[in-house]
Amino acid sequence: MVNSKIFSMSFATVYPLYVQKAERKGRTKPEVDAVIFWLTGYDKETLQKQIDRKIDFETFFAEAPTLNPNVSKITGVVCGCRVEEIEDKLMQKIRYLDKLIDELAKGKSMEKILRT
């Protein structure tokens, strides 16, 4: 199953790619972190612990303190799928994060990205 490959990917491997994508477009690592904090409820210390532990995406989201109650406001297409229509809850969370990073890289304001 293709999804199981994504679920078992190390978040620590993908995180620097998120940062690189944002930085190529003039955004910063703290902005990437702010997006992750908003979505998952992690803070600077707990996020770093998860990165250091090299956990997979499944564990990353399973251990997330709390998913932001405004995630339903994240809409649009990422990887050819509408994020609001993804049935698998873990895949939907991964794609929410992808969508937020995409919005950051496209220059959207933090207020719009964080749905405030």
N, C-alpha and C positions, 0 to 999 in steps of 0.2 A: 504494500500500500504506500503510495507516494506521501501521504500525510504523515505516516509514522516516521519517515525520514526527517521531515521538518520538525516534528515534535521532539525528536531525539537529538537535534542539532544543539550544540553548546551555545548558550546565550553569550558567553564570553568571546566566542569566535565571531558572532554577528554584530555585537555591540560596537567594535571599532569600525565596522563597515557603515553603521548608522552615522557615527561621528564623522567619518571621512566624507560621506555623501553630503552631510550638512555643511561641513567646512569648505568643500569644493564650491558651494553656492554662497559662501560668505556668512554662514551661520556658525555657531559656536558649540563646543562640548557642553557647557552649562545649559544651553537651550535644549540640546538633546536630552540631557538629564532631567530638565524641568518637564519635558513631555512625558518621559518615563515615570517620573514621580506622580504627575497628574493622573496618568492612566492606571497605575498599579498601586499607588500608596506607599511605595518604597521611598526612603529618604537617602541622602548621600551615603551614609554609613551602611545601611542594609543593602543598597544596590551594589556597593563595592564588595560586600561579603558574598553576594550571589555571583558576581563576576569572578572573584577569587576562588570560589568553590567549583567553577566551571560547570555549573548545572545546565541541564537541557531546558528547552522552552517549556516543556510540560511542567517541570518542577518550578521553573521561574514563575509561571502564572499560578500554579497551585499554591505556592508559598507567598504570593503577593498579599500584602496586608489587606487591601480592599480595592476592588475595581471601581473606578470613578462612576458615580450614579449617572453622569451625563454621557456615558459611552453611546447611548442610543442616538445622540446627536451627530455621531460620526457616520457620515454617509459618503457614498461615491464608489468609484471603481479602483481596485488595486489588483494587480496581477490578473486582469481580465474578469474579476468577480466583483459584484456589488457587495461591499462589506456587510451591509444590513441584511442581506439575504443568505449569508453563509450559515448553514445549519449546524455544523460541528462547532461547539462553543470554544474549544481551544484554538481551532483554526481561525475563528472569528476574532479572538483576542490578539492573535499574532498579526492578523491583517489590519486590525485597528492600529496597532503599533506601526506597522508599515505605512499605513495611510497618514498617520500623524507626522512621521518622519518625511514622507513625500511632501506634505504641506509645508513643513519647515523648510525643506530644500527649495521649494518653489517660491519662497519669499513671503508667505502669509504672515500676518502679524501674530504674535504670541496670544493675544486676546482671542483672535478667531480660532487659532489652533486649539486652545484650551477651552473653547466654547463658553467664554465668559461674557 
